[in-house]
Amino acid sequence: MARLGLSVSPGFALLAAALYYIGGGAALAAFLTAALAHELGHMAAIYAVGAHIRRVRVTAAGPVIEYGGALTERQEAGVVAAGPAAGLLFAAGCFLTHAAYFQYAGCVAVLASAFNLLPVYPMDGGRLALYLLRLGMPERAAEITLRALGTGRRDGGGDRGRLPRHGRRRALDGGARKFSRSAVRRVLANCADLR
């Protein structure tokens, strides 16, 4: 079995420290638990379709799982969808318990999954939207449609600003999981009664 490469960026440490400062240890633990459930969903799906994980990078924008293997576009969409699905299943399990921490973690998991399903590339929702658009139209038309919705990349990355084609780069990008301090406070305040 190949060795899994894991790296954690200093930006993630700053994000964790900020979350601890804003919401305390329970908020940090709930966020990390919900994120772990989400990423384990992606990993389970990667192995289920016969691919292998090359590297996991944990950044301030979220975890990035780089994987390889000959996957169809449908299998890649399944891998992308598995993360939010696992997060929602985790939340459902949390809501079945009567422990305040798990109720709080379930609330965080639902919010994180809903945020991650927004149709903004490169988050899971944007990747799923691109897959669904490609089912009904040519690839270039799907890219233009996604951009017209305001969710496509405009950063002129290595692929000259185009959205990645099937098989070009297999990385699940945690996306822009950056919340402002006030947004995090509002989310935690809404869940505070569950603590």
N, C-alpha and C positions, 0 to 999 in steps of 0.2 A: 504494500500500500504506500502510495506517495505521501510525502510529508506536506502538511498544509501550511502555507505561508500566512502568517498573521502579523499585521502591523497596526499600531494605534498612533494616530497623529496627536501632536500637542493641542491642536484645535479641539479635539474631542475632550481632552482633559479640561480645557477651559469651559466648554459647553457643560460638562458634568458639574464643574465647580459653580457655574452660574445657576444651573438648575437647583443645586443644593442650597445656594444662597437665597434663591427666590422662594422655593417651596419646601426646603428642609429634606431630611433623609427619606421620609416616606415618598415624597414626590420623585426624588432621584431613583429610589428603588423601584417604584411603580413604572417609571419611564423605561428603565433598563430592562425590567422583566417583560414589559409589553414589546419592546424592541427585540429582545431575544426570541420571544415566541414568533414574531413576524419573520425574523431572519431564519429561524429553524424551519419554518414553513417553506421558504425558498430552498433551503439546503435539502430538505427531504424530497422535494420535487425534482431537484437537480439529479439526485441519486436515483430517483424512481424512473427517470427517463433514460438512464444509462450514461449520463454525463459525469464529469468529475470536477471537483473544485480545485482550482489552482491556488487561489490566494483570497484572503479576506482582509480588507483594509477598513479600519474604523476611523472615520473622519468627522469633523464638526458638522458636515452636511448629511451624515448618516453612513451606515455601513455600505461597502461596495464589495460584492461577491463576484470574483472573476472565475469563470468556469469554461470548460472546453468539452467538446464532443460533437458529433454530428446530430444536431437536433433539427427537426422540422420547425417551421414557423409556428405551427399549432402547439408543439411541445414547448417552445420558448414562451408562448403566451400562457401556457399552463404553469410554467415555472414562475412567471411574473405574477400571476393571479394567486399563487399558493401563499405568498407572504401575507397579503391582507386577509385572505381566508383563514389562515392560521391565527392571525391576530384577533379576528372576530370570534373564532372558536375558543380561543383563550379567554376572551371577555365573557363569553357565554358561561364557561366553566366558573369563572370568578363570580359571576352574578348568582350562581347556584349556591355559593357558600354564604354563610352569615358573618364571616369575619370582615371587619371594617377595612382592613388593608386590601383584601382581595376585591371587595366592592370598589375601592378606590382605584386599584390596578385595572380592573375591568373597564372603568370609566375612561382611564387614560388610554387603554388599548383600543376602545371604540373610537375615540377622538383621533388617535394616531392612524388607525386604519382608514377612517373617513378622509383625513387630510391626505394620506398617501394615495387614495383613489381619485383625487382631483385630476382632471385630464391635462396635466402639465408635464411636459417632457423634461427631464428623464425619470420622473417618479413613476410608480407602477401604473397609475391611472393614465398617464400620458402614453406609456408603452402599450397598454391595452387598447387605448383609443386608436393608436396608429395601426395596431393589428386589425382591429375591427374595420377601420377605414380601408385598409388594403384588401379586405375580403370583397368589397363592392366596387373598387375602382383601381386603376393602375397606380403603381407605387408613387410616381411623381405627383399625381393628382391627390393622393392621400397625404403626402407631405405638405402640399400647398394648402389643403383643407385644414390640416392641423395648425399650420402657421396662421391661417386666416382667423382661426379661433383664438389666436394669441397664445398658443401653447407650444409652439415649436422653438427650436434652438436658433438663436441669432448671434451666437458668440464667435462664429467663424472658426470653429475648432478644426481638428485635423482633417475632417471631411468637408472642408470649405463651407461650413454652416448647414450642410444637409443633415437630415435625420438619418441615423444609421440604417443601412439595409440589413435584411435578414442575414445573419451569420457574420456580419462585419466585425463586431466586437461584442463578445458575450460578457457583459458585466451588468449586474443588477445594481443600479445606483440608488442609494437611499434618497436621493433627490434633495430638494431644498427644505430640509426639516428644521429650518431656522425660525424660531418664534421671537417676536420682540418681548421684552421684559413684561410689558403691560398685557400682552396677549396670554402669556404663560400665567400671569396672576389671575386673569379672568377665568381661564380654564380651571385652574386650581381652586378658585373661589366657588365655581359652580359645582365642583366635586367635593368641596370641603365638608359638606354635611354627611358624606359617606365615611369620613374618617372616624 
